[in-house]
């Protein structure tokens, strides 16, 4: 059995073609997030605690969608935005961020605006890594770097949206931090 891989450039073409054919970026995000939520629900019991670490880009938006679904399915969900709210780049991710914040009776929301706040990521049964996706090519920078370190310290099931943060989707290599910096 051979496995097939899609390169970053091929994935970008698939996304653009989908949009050209009438599937909006918001629909793509909704489908991706629901797919992540479905995978988590196959591996964890309802009521389990889930920490979703979201970046400020499209991958973070996918995580926000997953958080919405998981909360509505009876999971105990905490959403951590790793970065500042004003840094949310895409309209789709912004819309999902507003939706997540409005669900404050169904899930917990925290903003980890800098490295000093990353320790706030609480222990959970499941962690969803939705910080950086297939487009990430550079070294990890604060607070993402500290969030990845925190995530690696924690026990529990870990599920990544697209690829684990810091992994180059084309090469599989980890984005090393610059020497002498933390």
C-alpha positions in Angstrom: 0.0 0.0 0.0 1.6 3.3 -1.1 0.7 6.6 0.5 0.1 9.7 -1.5 1.2 13.1 -0.4 0.1 16.5 -1.6 2.8 19.2 -1.8 2.2 22.7 -0.5 1.9 24.1 -4.0 -0.5 21.3 -5.0 -2.7 22.1 -2.0 -2.7 25.8 -2.8 -3.9 24.9 -6.3 -6.6 22.7 -4.9 -7.8 25.5 -2.7 -7.8 28.0 -5.5 -9.6 25.6 -7.8 -12.2 24.9 -5.1 -12.8 28.6 -4.8 -13.0 29.0 -8.6 -15.6 26.3 -8.6 -17.8 28.0 -6.0 -16.6 26.6 -2.7 -15.8 29.6 -0.6 -12.8 29.8 1.7 -15.2 30.0 4.6 -16.8 26.6 3.5 -13.3 25.1 3.2 -12.5 26.2 6.7 -15.8 24.9 8.0 -15.2 21.5 6.4 -11.6 21.3 7.6 -12.6 22.2 11.2 -15.4 19.8 11.3 -13.1 17.1 10.0 -10.7 17.7 12.8 -13.5 17.7 15.3 -14.8 14.4 13.9 -11.3 12.8 14.3 -11.0 14.0 17.9 -14.5 12.6 18.7 -13.4 9.2 17.3 -10.5 9.1 19.7 -11.8 10.7 22.9 -15.0 10.3 24.9 -17.6 13.0 25.0 -16.9 15.2 28.1 -13.2 14.9 27.7 -11.2 18.2 28.0 -9.9 19.6 24.8 -7.4 22.5 24.5 -7.3 24.0 21.0 -4.2 26.2 20.4 -5.0 28.5 17.4 -2.7 30.7 15.5 -3.8 33.9 13.8 -4.0 32.5 10.3 -6.2 30.1 8.4 -4.9 27.1 10.4 -6.1 28.8 13.5 -9.5 29.4 11.9 -9.7 25.7 11.2 -9.0 25.1 14.9 -11.7 27.6 16.0 -14.3 25.7 13.8 -13.2 22.4 15.4 -13.6 24.0 18.9 -17.1 25.1 18.0 -18.1 21.6 16.9 -16.5 19.9 19.8 -18.2 22.2 22.3 -21.5 21.5 20.7 -20.9 17.8 20.9 -20.3 17.8 24.7 -16.6 18.2 25.0 -15.1 20.5 27.6 -13.3 22.9 25.3 -10.7 25.7 25.9 -9.6 27.8 23.0 -6.2 29.5 23.2 -5.4 32.2 20.6 -1.6 32.2 20.4 -1.0 35.8 19.3 -3.0 39.0 19.4 -6.6 39.3 18.3 -5.7 42.2 15.9 -3.2 39.9 14.2 -5.9 37.6 12.9 -5.2 37.8 9.2 -8.0 36.3 7.2 -11.6 37.4 7.2 -12.7 33.7 7.6 -10.5 33.3 10.7 -11.8 36.6 12.1 -15.4 35.5 11.6 -14.7 32.2 13.5 -12.9 34.1 16.3 -16.0 36.2 16.8 -18.2 33.1 16.8 -15.9 31.3 19.4 -15.9 34.4 21.7 -19.7 34.5 21.5 -19.8 30.8 22.8 -18.4 31.8 26.2 -21.1 29.8 28.0 -20.1 26.7 26.0 -16.3 27.0 26.0 -13.4 28.9 27.5 -11.4 31.4 25.5 -8.0 32.8 26.3 -5.7 35.1 24.4 -1.9 34.3 24.8 -0.6 37.5 23.4 3.0 37.0 24.3 5.4 34.4 25.6 4.8 35.1 29.3 1.2 33.9 29.0 1.8 30.5 27.3 2.1 28.8 30.7 -1.7 29.3 30.9 -2.3 26.4 28.6 -3.9 24.0 31.0 -3.7 20.2 31.1 -6.3 18.5 29.0 -7.1 15.0 27.6 -6.7 16.2 24.0 -4.7 19.0 22.4 -5.4 20.4 19.0 -2.5 22.1 17.3 -3.9 24.7 15.0 -1.2 27.3 15.3 0.6 27.1 11.9 -0.2 25.1 8.9 1.3 24.1 5.5 2.4 27.6 4.6 4.8 28.0 7.5 8.4 27.9 6.3 10.4 30.1 8.7 11.7 29.5 12.2 9.2 29.6 15.0 9.0 32.9 16.9 7.5 33.9 20.2 4.8 33.2 21.3 4.4 30.3 18.9 7.8 28.8 19.9 6.9 28.8 23.6 3.4 27.4 22.8 5.0 24.5 20.9 7.4 23.9 23.8 4.5 23.9 26.2 2.4 21.6 24.1 5.4 19.2 23.9 5.6 19.1 27.7 2.0 18.2 28.2 0.6 14.6 28.3 -2.5 13.7 26.3 -3.6 13.0 22.8 -2.3 15.5 20.3 -4.0 16.2 17.0 -2.6 18.6 14.4 -4.5 20.5 11.8 -2.6 20.0 8.5 0.8 19.3 10.1 2.3 19.8 13.5 3.4 23.4 14.0 7.0 23.9 13.0 7.1 21.0 10.5 7.8 22.0 6.9 4.9 20.3 5.0 7.1 19.6 1.9 10.3 18.3 3.6 9.0 17.0 7.0 11.8 18.9 8.7 11.4 20.8 11.9 11.9 24.6 11.8 14.8 25.1 14.2 14.9 28.1 16.3 17.7 30.6 15.7 20.8 29.9 17.9 21.2 32.0 21.0 17.4 32.9 21.1 14.6 31.5 23.2 
